[in-house]
Amino acid sequence: MLVRVLTVSIFLSIIGLLTAQRFFAMPPQMTVTVRDVQGESAWSVGDEMNRGEIIATGEEYLRLRIGEVADIWLARQTTLELRRLFEDELSVLLTRGRMLVSHHGQIPLRVQTNHTSHAVLGDVVSFVNYDFLETIHVIPLSGSVQVFVEGTGEGLLTPLPLSIHETDPVSYGTLEVNLSAGDAAEFYRWAGVLTP
């Protein structure tokens, strides 16, 4: 009987310590704030978002700020999930659409897609996820971006625009980019990348 009581009390102590560590040992979380909206939106300037939220734009453009380390511009019909927003780890999941990231912090922002992950540190990069084609366009506008192919563990640091086909096996190649062509030009002008 005494052995059972000791076993149960040790088990409950371990569970209690693991639970306390989970909730009290997490690093501070950064705030995500809406900085600008163009068009009709459910979001307003000043709205705050939390880790785990999914932001889906309709016909509007949104500009978000993560703490003081990154600005993210979302184009129309874009879906982004805020995954990890800690002071020592930042990551978002781009499910579909177009976004622009301007990073100016010490901890890289990791942009995840289906089978790849991209680390942005101190640079300006545009990402376009054509979910229906299972293709990602990674367009460094200043500096480089580090790309990781999760299935193979392959990584590369590139200053060149890439087109990444995210089916198994993942393949990629360089890409010719004209930001002022097509529907995307309006988004890049709004984000300040192109001059009017």
ChimeraX attribute file (.defattr): number of C-alpha atoms within 10 A of each C-alpha:
attribute: neighborCount
match mode: 1-to-1
recipient: residues
	/A:1	6
	/A:2	7
	/A:3	8
	/A:4	9
	/A:5	10
	/A:6	11
	/A:7	12
	/A:8	12
	/A:9	12
	/A:10	12
	/A:11	11
	/A:12	12
	/A:13	12
	/A:14	12
	/A:15	12
	/A:16	12
	/A:17	10
	/A:18	11
	/A:19	12
	/A:20	11
	/A:21	11
	/A:22	10
	/A:23	9
	/A:24	8
	/A:25	9
	/A:26	10
	/A:27	12
	/A:28	10
	/A:29	17
	/A:30	21
	/A:31	16
	/A:32	22
	/A:33	19
	/A:34	20
	/A:35	17
	/A:36	16
	/A:37	18
	/A:38	14
	/A:39	11
	/A:40	12
	/A:41	13
	/A:42	11
	/A:43	16
	/A:44	15
	/A:45	13
	/A:46	12
	/A:47	12
	/A:48	15
	/A:49	18
	/A:50	16
	/A:51	17
	/A:52	12
	/A:53	11
	/A:54	17
	/A:55	16
	/A:56	20
	/A:57	20
	/A:58	15
	/A:59	13
	/A:60	18
	/A:61	22
	/A:62	26
	/A:63	21
	/A:64	22
	/A:65	21
	/A:66	21
	/A:67	16
	/A:68	12
	/A:69	19
	/A:70	23
	/A:71	20
	/A:72	22
	/A:73	23
	/A:74	26
	/A:75	27
	/A:76	19
	/A:77	14
	/A:78	22
	/A:79	20
	/A:80	22
	/A:81	19
	/A:82	20
	/A:83	19
	/A:84	19
	/A:85	22
	/A:86	17
	/A:87	16
	/A:88	14
	/A:89	15
	/A:90	21
	/A:91	20
	/A:92	20
	/A:93	18
	/A:94	24
	/A:95	19
	/A:96	21
	/A:97	20
	/A:98	23
	/A:99	25
	/A:100	24
	/A:101	26
	/A:102	21
	/A:103	22
	/A:104	17
	/A:105	15
	/A:106	11
	/A:107	18
	/A:108	20
	/A:109	26
	/A:110	20
	/A:111	22
	/A:112	21
	/A:113	22
	/A:114	17
	/A:115	19
	/A:116	21
	/A:117	19
	/A:118	23
	/A:119	20
	/A:120	25
	/A:121	23
	/A:122	20
	/A:123	19
	/A:124	22
	/A:125	25
	/A:126	20
	/A:127	23
	/A:128	20
	/A:129	23
	/A:130	15
	/A:131	15
	/A:132	7
	/A:133	10
	/A:134	15
	/A:135	21
	/A:136	25
	/A:137	21
	/A:138	24
	/A:139	25
	/A:140	21
	/A:141	18
	/A:142	14
	/A:143	14
	/A:144	21
	/A:145	24
	/A:146	15
	/A:147	22
	/A:148	18
	/A:149	19
	/A:150	15
	/A:151	11
	/A:152	11
	/A:153	8
	/A:154	10
	/A:155	14
	/A:156	11
	/A:157	12
	/A:158	16
	/A:159	15
	/A:160	19
	/A:161	21
	/A:162	20
	/A:163	19
	/A:164	22
	/A:165	19
	/A:166	19
	/A:167	12
	/A:168	8
	/A:169	10
	/A:170	15
	/A:171	12
	/A:172	13
	/A:173	11
	/A:174	14
	/A:175	14
	/A:176	10
	/A:177	12
	/A:178	9
	/A:179	16
	/A:180	15
	/A:181	9
	/A:182	8
	/A:183	9
	/A:184	14
	/A:185	17
	/A:186	16
	/A:187	21
	/A:188	20
	/A:189	14
	/A:190	17
	/A:191	21
	/A:192	10
	/A:193	15
	/A:194	13
	/A:195	10
	/A:196	9
